[in-house]
Amino acid sequence: MLIRSMRAEDLDFAAGCTAAENWQSETRQELETLFINSPQTCLIAESSGDPLGICMGTPVGSGAFIGELIVKPAARGRHLGRRLLEECVDRLRALGAHDIYLDGVPKAVPLYLRAGFAKVCPSHRFHGTPSTPSTADGRIAITQTRDLIEIARLDNRHFGADRNFFLERRLALYPDLSLMLREKGVITAFLSSRPCGDDQLHVGPIIAETPDLARALLEHLAALHPGKGFVVGVLECNPSALALTHELGLTPVDTPPWRMRLGEMENPGAGPGCFAVGSPAKG
Ligand SMILES: CC(C)(COP(=O)(O)OP(=O)(O)OC[C@H]1O[C@@H](n2cnc3c(N)ncnc32)[C@H](O)[C@@H]1OP(=O)(O)O)[C@@H](O)C(=O)NCCC(=O)NCCS
């Protein structure tokens, strides 16, 4: 059994793994984004040339996120998952990541605890179709490329690390699904989303100076896409983000994953201006 760096031609296998798990938002395009950003920390486990599993690491600032850890069902229980995780941690550390974060589904939590990760807080997933207001909000517009520098500054201040690559790529891939809110000439909130299956949007990140602004963006997105279901990831450490999703009528899944960390530092995205996670694999 060999663990090696992913290659572009492995992306179909990787997308097959996420599809088999029914992780609808983790499309081939999303995986490709992670791969282009950091190919040396995206891994394949293989035996005699047959791919058996994947794991994708993403350096973010002085830390990193790990996501997409999947082993094909027939190969599970033989420590491939553990080896993929350990190799990913080693490679991220070699690139300078001090602290490493991930969202662990309850079944996988023991695997992560054994690797030294500790639980931080539940990382909730809310689902539902928000109610749509009838009035337009003139402060909100679809994000344009020229807005990205200002948005990146706002994101960096609240998220706590540079994720400009992902913001730019999201806008390039889904130009109609990013919104920004401008008050007195200054961008004070933005939201980015992506398709999740045929009838849902995975909404996040949402960064806003106040909960009201985050709410205005979510309602505006709902008005632009009537009837679309929303999937929104919210860390329990942000009570106003939790309250907002409840107010909009979204429902949490019963047994959410755990945000976990290897290291001491609070993870990027835990601040009060972060109203939705971008994706568990990259914060
Ligand atoms: C998680 C996963 C990658 C582990 O792969 P693996 O090669 O079986 O892992 P290992 O043999 O190194 O370790 C087994 C551990 O995986 C975890 N695990 C077992 N079944 C699992 C499942 N269906 N889903 C998630 N984790 C599981 C348990 O912690 C198990 O430890 P235990 O045997 O002491 O209970 C694999 O089960 C999988 O692909 N699950 C589906 C996708 C998933 O949930 N990924 C994790 C997302 S956070």
Ligand as a Chemical Component Dictionary entry (heavy atoms), coordinates in Angstrom:
data_LIG
# 
_chem_comp.id                   LIG 
_chem_comp.type                 NON-POLYMER 
_chem_comp.pdbx_formal_charge   0 
_chem_comp.three_letter_code    LIG 
# 
loop_
_chem_comp_atom.comp_id 
_chem_comp_atom.atom_id 
_chem_comp_atom.alt_atom_id 
_chem_comp_atom.type_symbol 
_chem_comp_atom.charge 
_chem_comp_atom.model_Cartn_x 
_chem_comp_atom.model_Cartn_y 
_chem_comp_atom.model_Cartn_z 
_chem_comp_atom.pdbx_ordinal 
LIG C1  C1  C 0 -13.333 7.486  8.110  1  
LIG C2  C2  C 0 -12.653 6.479  7.176  2  
LIG C3  C3  C 0 -11.823 7.234  6.157  3  
LIG C4  C4  C 0 -11.727 5.607  7.996  4  
LIG O1  O1  O 0 -11.015 4.767  7.095  5  
LIG P1  P1  P 0 -10.406 3.392  7.581  6  
LIG O2  O2  O 0 -9.340  2.996  6.635  7  
LIG O3  O3  O 0 -11.482 2.440  7.851  8  
LIG O4  O4  O 0 -9.767  3.885  8.967  9  
LIG P2  P2  P 0 -8.856  3.123  9.986  10 
LIG O5  O5  O 0 -8.846  1.639  9.712  11 
LIG O6  O6  O 0 -7.536  3.806  10.016 12 
LIG O7  O7  O 0 -9.606  3.451  11.331 13 
LIG C5  C5  C 0 -10.905 2.977  11.583 14 
LIG C6  C6  C 0 -11.682 4.072  12.276 15 
LIG O8  O8  O 0 -12.475 4.804  11.350 16 
LIG C7  C7  C 0 -13.665 5.269  11.998 17 
LIG N1  N1  N 0 -14.829 4.767  11.233 18 
LIG C8  C8  C 0 -15.261 3.504  11.119 19 
LIG N2  N2  N 0 -16.335 3.469  10.318 20 
LIG C9  C9  C 0 -16.596 4.720  9.926  21 
LIG C10 C10 C 0 -17.581 5.307  9.095  22 
LIG N3  N3  N 0 -18.524 4.575  8.500  23 
LIG N4  N4  N 0 -17.540 6.613  8.897  24 
LIG C11 C11 C 0 -16.604 7.359  9.468  25 
LIG N5  N5  N 0 -15.638 6.855  10.271 26 
LIG C12 C12 C 0 -15.638 5.546  10.493 27 
LIG C13 C13 C 0 -13.655 4.745  13.387 28 
LIG O9  O9  O 0 -13.105 5.733  14.236 29 
LIG C14 C14 C 0 -12.707 3.554  13.265 30 
LIG O10 O10 O 0 -12.097 3.298  14.475 31 
LIG P3  P3  P 0 -12.582 1.992  15.294 32 
LIG O11 O11 O 0 -12.328 0.858  14.371 33 
LIG O12 O12 O 0 -11.747 1.984  16.510 34 
LIG O13 O13 O 0 -14.050 2.234  15.559 35 
LIG C15 C15 C 0 -13.690 5.577  6.463  36 
LIG O14 O14 O 0 -14.477 4.917  7.434  37 
LIG C16 C16 C 0 -14.588 6.307  5.517  38 
LIG O15 O15 O 0 -14.217 6.534  4.359  39 
LIG N6  N6  N 0 -15.796 6.678  5.995  40 
LIG C17 C17 C 0 -16.761 7.374  5.158  41 
LIG C18 C18 C 0 -16.343 8.812  4.920  42 
LIG C19 C19 C 0 -16.182 9.560  6.216  43 
LIG O16 O16 O 0 -17.068 9.588  7.057  44 
LIG N7  N7  N 0 -15.019 10.201 6.364  45 
LIG C20 C20 C 0 -14.683 10.973 7.542  46 
LIG C21 C21 C 0 -15.274 12.308 7.441  47 
LIG S1  S1  S 0 -14.897 13.308 8.855  48 
# 
loop_
_chem_comp_bond.comp_id 
_chem_comp_bond.atom_id_1 
_chem_comp_bond.atom_id_2 
_chem_comp_bond.value_order 
_chem_comp_bond.pdbx_ordinal 
LIG C1  C2  SING 1  
LIG C2  C3  SING 2  
LIG C2  C4  SING 3  
LIG C2  C15 SING 4  
LIG C4  O1  SING 5  
LIG O1  P1  SING 6  
LIG P1  O2  DOUB 7  
LIG P1  O3  SING 8  
LIG P1  O4  SING 9  
LIG O4  P2  SING 10 
LIG P2  O5  DOUB 11 
LIG P2  O6  SING 12 
LIG P2  O7  SING 13 
LIG O7  C5  SING 14 
LIG C5  C6  SING 15 
LIG C6  O8  SING 16 
LIG C6  C14 SING 17 
LIG O8  C7  SING 18 
LIG C7  N1  SING 19 
LIG C7  C13 SING 20 
LIG N1  C8  SING 21 
LIG N1  C12 SING 22 
LIG C8  N2  DOUB 23 
LIG N2  C9  SING 24 
LIG C9  C10 SING 25 
LIG C9  C12 DOUB 26 
LIG C10 N3  SING 27 
LIG C10 N4  DOUB 28 
LIG N4  C11 SING 29 
LIG C11 N5  DOUB 30 
LIG N5  C12 SING 31 
LIG C13 O9  SING 32 
LIG C13 C14 SING 33 
LIG C14 O10 SING 34 
LIG O10 P3  SING 35 
LIG P3  O11 DOUB 36 
LIG P3  O12 SING 37 
LIG P3  O13 SING 38 
LIG C15 O14 SING 39 
LIG C15 C16 SING 40 
LIG C16 O15 DOUB 41 
LIG C16 N6  SING 42 
LIG N6  C17 SING 43 
LIG C17 C18 SING 44 
LIG C18 C19 SING 45 
LIG C19 O16 DOUB 46 
LIG C19 N7  SING 47 
LIG N7  C20 SING 48 
LIG C20 C21 SING 49 
LIG C21 S1  SING 50 
# 
